Amino acid sequence: MTTTELTSLGAILISRRAIATLASHAAQASYGVVGMAAHRTIDTWISPIARDPRQGIDVTLEAEGLILDVFVILEYGLRIATVARSMADAIQYKVQRTFGLPVRAVHVHVQGLRVSSTD
């Protein structure tokens, strides 16, 4: 499924896959994110970190704007709410700036915590 924008030169089609890829890159660049998680519980048990980063993003297209569900694994010891808010803001900014589509909501689902270093 794609979103379409009509211009004087023709139609611009933006796929969910493109939106998910950009959102995934923005999430992974955020401080405190260890990796993207599979959004189905059974997949998280089998392999906690998603092999394909887009696997951790669900894109819903609605008339009022996009709704993005982001499934992540965060660094242990950080404030989860602060990291999640910062990541949601970064994703919303990046998607709106790049595609010009309104983002109605970014829902962050923390699937787990990881200790990166034992120091």
Backbone as a chain_set.jsonl record, in Angstrom:
{"seq": "MTTTELTSLGAILISRRAIATLASHAAQASYGVVGMAAHRTIDTWISPIARDPRQGIDVTLEAEGLILDVFVILEYGLRIATVARSMADAIQYKVQRTFGLPVRAVHVHVQGLRVSSTD", "coords": {"N": [[0.845, -1.168, 0.0], [0.498, 2.219, -0.728], [1.084, 5.766, -0.331], [-0.263, 8.544, -1.991], [0.571, 11.509, -3.697], [-0.557, 14.185, -5.528], [0.819, 16.214, -8.029], [1.539, 19.066, -10.144], [3.087, 18.002, -12.103], [2.619, 15.313, -12.055], [1.985, 12.179, -10.35], [3.128, 11.339, -7.086], [4.297, 8.555, -5.553], [4.577, 7.051, -2.454], [5.906, 4.447, -0.715], [5.014, 2.189, 1.964], [7.179, 0.785, 2.785], [9.367, 2.454, 2.23], [8.867, 4.527, 4.033], [9.038, 3.101, 6.448], [11.726, 2.304, 6.348], [13.128, 4.76, 6.535], [12.178, 5.634, 9.044], [13.201, 3.616, 10.653], [15.978, 4.034, 10.391], [16.179, 6.546, 11.617], [15.373, 5.875, 14.207], [17.384, 4.05, 14.997], [19.553, 5.733, 15.055], [19.155, 7.174, 17.293], [20.002, 8.061, 20.652], [20.657, 5.558, 23.019], [19.306, 3.43, 21.886], [19.512, 0.067, 21.25], [18.817, -1.792, 19.314], [16.473, -2.753, 16.718], [13.377, -4.387, 17.278], [11.549, -7.414, 16.666], [8.082, -7.208, 15.93], [6.173, -9.054, 16.615], [5.419, -11.128, 19.34], [6.279, -13.828, 19.471], [8.317, -13.871, 17.548], [10.127, -12.207, 18.797], [10.981, -13.755, 20.923], [12.292, -15.81, 19.584], [14.342, -14.549, 18.059], [15.644, -11.842, 19.41], [16.61, -9.345, 18.382], [15.717, -7.793, 15.448], [16.364, -9.044, 12.199], [16.011, -7.695, 9.787], [15.865, -4.32, 9.811], [13.557, -2.828, 9.187], [11.591, -4.449, 10.007], [10.91, -3.861, 12.584], [9.141, -1.742, 12.493], [5.89, -0.537, 12.132], [3.688, 0.78, 9.81], [0.923, 2.81, 9.515], [-1.441, 4.11, 7.398], [-3.494, 6.862, 7.451], [-6.233, 9.155, 6.938], [-5.83, 11.497, 8.417], [-3.13, 11.469, 8.884], [0.086, 9.795, 9.278], [0.536, 6.884, 11.297], [2.913, 5.563, 13.309], [4.276, 2.642, 14.567], [6.781, 1.661, 16.637], [9.137, -0.746, 17.414], [11.466, -1.529, 19.761], [14.693, -2.296, 21.257], [16.217, -1.255, 24.155], [19.004, 0.414, 25.784], [20.104, -0.761, 28.877], [19.705, 0.866, 32.004], [19.232, 3.469, 31.313], [16.904, 6.229, 31.257], [13.859, 5.176, 30.352], [11.519, 6.483, 29.444], [12.507, 8.989, 28.665], [14.331, 8.343, 26.609], [12.571, 7.107, 24.815], [10.777, 9.232, 24.181], [12.537, 11.079, 22.995], [13.394, 9.568, 20.79], [10.942, 9.189, 19.43], [10.332, 11.841, 18.763], [12.484, 12.394, 17.028], [12.012, 10.569, 14.946], [9.488, 11.428, 14.035], [10.112, 14.056, 13.158], [12.026, 13.517, 11.127], [10.579, 11.935, 9.234], [8.428, 13.637, 8.543], [9.854, 15.83, 7.518], [11.304, 14.7, 5.383], [9.418, 13.331, 3.68], [7.232, 14.995, 3.663], [4.819, 14.359, 4.736], [2.156, 14.367, 7.096], [2.684, 13.321, 10.433], [0.797, 11.681, 12.624], [1.018, 10.213, 14.995], [3.559, 8.62, 16.951], [4.199, 5.605, 18.208], [6.025, 4.094, 20.679], [7.258, 0.978, 21.396], [8.757, -0.761, 23.822], [10.578, -3.554, 23.688], [12.496, -4.87, 25.072], [15.43, -4.81, 27.24], [18.912, -4.193, 27.154], [22.239, -4.896, 28.249], [25.007, -3.25, 27.295], [27.774, -2.999, 27.871], [29.966, -4.492, 30.275], [31.316, -3.009, 32.113]], "CA": [[0.0, 0.0, 0.0], [1.287, 3.437, -0.854], [0.383, 7.031, -0.225], [-0.111, 9.242, -3.253], [0.437, 12.962, -3.699], [-0.649, 14.667, -6.904], [1.44, 17.507, -8.302], [1.278, 19.508, -11.513], [3.881, 17.17, -13.01], [2.191, 13.924, -11.995], [1.746, 11.604, -9.033], [4.262, 10.85, -6.31], [3.89, 7.406, -4.75], [5.518, 6.746, -1.37], [5.521, 3.148, -0.175], [5.188, 1.965, 3.408], [8.54, 0.278, 2.976], [10.256, 3.614, 2.263], [8.621, 5.217, 5.306], [9.582, 2.246, 7.501], [13.185, 2.35, 6.275], [13.571, 6.037, 7.082], [11.878, 5.634, 10.476], [14.154, 2.698, 11.273], [17.281, 4.717, 10.454], [16.066, 7.6, 12.631], [15.321, 5.219, 15.514], [18.689, 3.479, 15.323], [20.499, 6.823, 15.299], [18.809, 7.797, 18.572], [20.794, 7.649, 21.811], [20.055, 4.571, 23.902], [18.674, 2.333, 21.147], [20.441, -1.027, 20.961], [18.41, -2.38, 18.046], [15.044, -2.868, 16.424], [12.85, -5.685, 17.701], [10.415, -7.933, 15.9], [6.894, -6.739, 16.617], [5.377, -10.17, 17.118], [6.039, -11.663, 20.554], [6.964, -15.091, 19.182], [9.556, -13.548, 16.841], [11.041, -11.614, 19.768], [11.565, -14.852, 21.694], [13.199, -16.573, 18.727], [15.492, -13.683, 17.785], [15.227, -10.559, 19.98], [16.909, -8.22, 17.506], [15.234, -8.08, 14.097], [17.395, -9.105, 11.163], [15.704, -6.599, 8.891], [15.45, -3.23, 10.691], [12.188, -2.388, 8.896], [10.693, -5.375, 10.676], [10.526, -3.241, 13.842], [8.308, -0.56, 12.238], [4.581, -0.712, 11.487], [3.201, 2.046, 9.263], [-0.506, 2.851, 9.239], [-1.809, 5.319, 6.66], [-4.85, 7.335, 7.697], [-6.506, 10.447, 6.304], [-5.272, 12.567, 9.242], [-1.677, 11.365, 8.899], [0.688, 8.486, 9.523], [0.731, 6.377, 12.651], [4.066, 4.68, 13.282], [4.546, 1.835, 15.751], [8.208, 1.357, 16.615], [9.467, -1.788, 18.386], [12.904, -1.378, 19.973], [15.4, -2.768, 22.44], [16.958, -0.101, 24.659], [20.149, 0.23, 26.668], [19.761, -0.844, 30.293], [20.265, 1.907, 32.857], [18.806, 4.794, 30.861], [15.487, 6.516, 31.504], [13.114, 4.67, 29.204], [10.598, 7.51, 28.954], [13.286, 10.032, 27.997], [14.844, 7.783, 25.353], [11.421, 6.878, 23.922], [10.28, 10.541, 23.718], [13.547, 11.617, 22.086], [13.351, 8.779, 19.564], [9.684, 9.493, 18.751], [10.478, 13.176, 18.172], [13.423, 12.3, 15.905], [11.329, 9.859, 13.861], [8.452, 12.312, 13.501], [10.77, 15.137, 12.427], [12.672, 12.99, 9.929], [9.562, 11.499, 8.27], [7.722, 14.825, 8.052], [10.786, 16.653, 6.741], [11.709, 14.007, 4.158], [8.313, 12.989, 2.798], [6.203, 16.025, 3.67], [3.559, 13.753, 5.192], [1.941, 14.602, 8.522], [2.761, 12.162, 11.315], [-0.172, 11.903, 13.693], [1.492, 9.623, 16.245], [4.632, 7.633, 16.956], [4.065, 4.774, 19.408], [7.254, 3.355, 20.939], [7.051, -0.242, 22.172], [10.048, -1.271, 24.279], [10.468, -5.002, 23.727], [13.501, -5.431, 25.967], [16.569, -3.987, 27.653], [20.194, -4.892, 26.986], [23.438, -4.321, 28.842], [25.999, -3.25, 26.223], [29.11, -3.256, 28.38], [29.965, -4.987, 31.644], [32.24, -2.172, 32.916]], "C": [[0.895, 1.236, 0.0], [0.423, 4.651, -0.565], [0.699, 7.823, -1.487], [-0.304, 10.735, -3.06], [0.449, 13.411, -5.149], [-0.018, 16.05, -7.011], [1.106, 17.892, -9.738], [2.028, 18.664, -12.54], [3.465, 15.699, -13.011], [1.993, 13.484, -10.554], [3.048, 11.155, -8.396], [3.736, 9.738, -5.408], [4.97, 7.122, -3.712], [5.052, 5.451, -0.717], [5.724, 3.108, 1.332], [6.612, 1.523, 3.708], [9.543, 1.433, 3.067], [10.103, 4.377, 3.581], [9.226, 4.423, 6.461], [11.102, 2.271, 7.516], [13.719, 3.636, 6.89], [13.33, 6.102, 8.588], [12.848, 4.739, 11.235], [15.528, 3.343, 11.422], [17.275, 5.805, 11.52], [16.054, 6.997, 14.032], [16.688, 4.701, 15.927], [19.743, 4.538, 15.591], [20.25, 7.503, 16.637], [19.65, 7.21, 19.703], [20.011, 6.649, 22.658], [19.395, 3.401, 23.211], [19.739, 1.299, 20.797], [20.108, -1.659, 19.616], [16.908, -2.369, 17.893], [14.602, -4.278, 16.827], [11.732, -6.118, 16.753], [9.143, -7.556, 16.648], [5.938, -7.849, 17.037], [6.118, -10.813, 18.278], [6.815, -12.944, 20.282], [8.288, -14.847, 18.457], [10.582, -12.961, 17.791], [11.707, -12.7, 20.601], [12.582, -15.634, 20.869], [14.477, -15.784, 18.47], [15.128, -12.274, 18.242], [15.49, -9.36, 19.079], [16.555, -8.612, 16.078], [16.383, -8.084, 13.101], [17.224, -7.962, 10.164], [15.167, -5.456, 9.746], [14.03, -2.737, 10.441], [11.163, -3.268, 9.585], [10.184, -4.782, 11.994], [9.641, -2.021, 13.692], [7.001, -0.99, 11.577], [4.094, 0.659, 11.06], [1.717, 1.905, 8.953], [-0.821, 4.182, 8.575], [-3.262, 5.66, 6.951], [-5.008, 8.708, 7.069], [-5.872, 11.597, 7.083], [-3.749, 12.554, 9.287], [-1.22, 9.948, 9.183], [0.674, 8.156, 11.004], [1.853, 5.351, 12.55], [4.183, 3.958, 14.614], [5.98, 1.341, 15.63], [8.508, 0.377, 17.747], [10.982, -1.826, 18.542], [13.393, -2.112, 21.215], [16.308, -1.622, 22.868], [18.097, -0.519, 25.575], [19.67, 0.222, 28.121], [20.421, 0.296, 31.06], [19.894, 3.319, 32.442], [17.331, 4.988, 31.191], [14.697, 6.177, 30.248], [12.221, 5.749, 28.609], [11.337, 8.596, 28.182], [13.807, 9.559, 26.648], [13.701, 7.607, 24.354], [10.897, 8.198, 23.359], [11.24, 11.153, 22.706], [13.517, 10.892, 20.741], [12.084, 9.086, 18.771], [9.748, 10.858, 18.076], [11.385, 13.149, 16.944], [12.769, 11.626, 14.696], [10.287, 10.761, 13.214], [9.063, 13.436, 12.659], [11.319, 14.642, 11.095], [11.656, 12.605, 8.851], [8.828, 12.705, 7.689], [8.605, 15.668, 7.157], [11.117, 16.009, 5.394], [10.554, 13.819, 3.183], [7.225, 14.063, 2.721], [4.834, 15.498, 4.071], [3.374, 14.042, 6.676], [2.009, 13.289, 9.301], [1.853, 12.452, 12.509], [0.33, 11.371, 15.026], [2.656, 8.674, 15.98], [4.522, 6.888, 18.284], [5.336, 3.941, 19.56], [6.926, 2.183, 21.861], [8.429, -0.787, 22.545], [9.89, -2.767, 24.503], [11.495, -5.644, 24.673], [14.579, -4.412, 26.283], [17.823, -4.827, 27.509], [21.3, -4.143, 27.715], [24.511, -4.411, 27.77], [27.397, -3.554, 26.723], [29.019, -3.666, 29.836], [30.884, -4.183, 32.548], [31.581, -1.658, 34.156]], "O": [[1.93, 1.266, 0.665], [-0.805, 4.574, -0.557], [1.821, 7.767, -1.991], [-1.215, 11.175, -2.358], [1.353, 13.063, -5.909], [-0.281, 16.936, -6.198], [0.465, 17.128, -10.46], [1.647, 18.617, -13.71], [3.904, 14.927, -13.864], [1.85, 14.31, -9.653], [3.951, 10.659, -9.07], [2.837, 9.959, -4.598], [6.143, 6.97, -4.055], [3.927, 5.371, -0.223], [6.496, 3.882, 1.897], [7.173, 1.85, 4.754], [10.461, 1.396, 3.886], [11.091, 4.817, 4.17], [9.854, 4.997, 7.351], [11.708, 2.261, 8.588], [14.662, 3.602, 7.681], [14.19, 6.575, 9.33], [13.267, 5.075, 12.343], [16.168, 3.21, 12.465], [18.256, 5.97, 12.246], [16.663, 7.55, 14.947], [17.108, 4.886, 17.07], [20.725, 4.271, 16.283], [21.057, 8.325, 17.07], [19.966, 6.021, 19.709], [18.842, 6.872, 22.974], [18.962, 2.461, 23.878], [20.732, 1.607, 20.139], [21.009, -2.021, 18.86], [16.17, -2.023, 18.815], [15.37, -5.234, 16.724], [11.067, -5.292, 16.128], [9.126, -7.581, 17.878], [4.976, -7.585, 17.759], [7.329, -11.019, 18.198], [7.908, -13.122, 20.817], [9.273, -15.536, 18.72], [11.781, -13.184, 17.621], [12.881, -12.575, 20.949], [13.61, -16.069, 21.389], [15.576, -16.309, 18.648], [14.386, -11.576, 17.55], [14.668, -8.445, 19.021], [17.026, -9.626, 15.563], [17.266, -7.229, 13.155], [18.203, -7.34, 9.752], [14.108, -5.603, 10.356], [13.362, -2.279, 11.368], [10.003, -2.883, 9.731], [9.118, -5.176, 12.467], [9.405, -1.319, 14.675], [7.008, -1.718, 10.585], [4.087, 1.596, 11.858], [1.304, 1.002, 8.225], [-0.512, 5.246, 9.112], [-4.156, 4.845, 6.724], [-4.021, 9.348, 6.709], [-5.423, 12.573, 6.482], [-3.14, 13.544, 9.694], [-2.027, 9.028, 9.311], [0.785, 9.039, 11.854], [1.754, 4.384, 11.795], [4.19, 4.59, 15.67], [6.348, 0.689, 14.653], [8.175, 0.638, 18.903], [11.704, -2.117, 17.588], [12.615, -2.491, 22.091], [17.069, -1.083, 22.064], [18.145, -1.644, 26.071], [18.918, 1.103, 28.537], [21.57, 0.648, 30.79], [20.211, 4.274, 33.151], [16.599, 4.017, 31.382], [14.855, 6.819, 29.209], [12.175, 5.909, 27.389], [10.848, 9.071, 27.157], [13.733, 10.287, 25.658], [13.853, 7.926, 23.175], [10.599, 8.275, 22.167], [10.813, 11.683, 21.681], [13.604, 11.52, 19.686], [12.149, 9.23, 17.55], [9.275, 11.02, 16.951], [11.096, 13.798, 15.939], [12.953, 12.063, 13.561], [10.212, 10.85, 11.988], [8.576, 13.727, 11.567], [11.105, 15.269, 10.057], [11.855, 12.919, 7.677], [8.629, 12.785, 6.477], [8.142, 16.172, 6.134], [11.2, 16.7, 4.378], [10.689, 14.11, 1.994], [6.393, 14.041, 1.815], [3.811, 16.118, 3.78], [4.336, 13.971, 7.44], [1.457, 12.274, 8.876], [2.117, 13.357, 13.3], [0.105, 11.986, 16.069], [2.729, 8.021, 14.939], [4.725, 7.467, 19.351], [5.682, 3.169, 18.666], [6.39, 2.364, 22.955], [9.181, -1.225, 21.675], [9.16, -3.197, 25.395], [11.374, -6.816, 25.028], [14.645, -3.328, 25.701], [17.793, -6.039, 27.722], [21.294, -2.914, 27.787], [24.895, -5.51, 27.369], [28.138, -4.29, 26.071], [28.11, -3.246, 30.552], [31.203, -4.632, 33.649], [32.209, -0.944, 34.938]]}, "num_chains": 1, "name": "protein.A"}
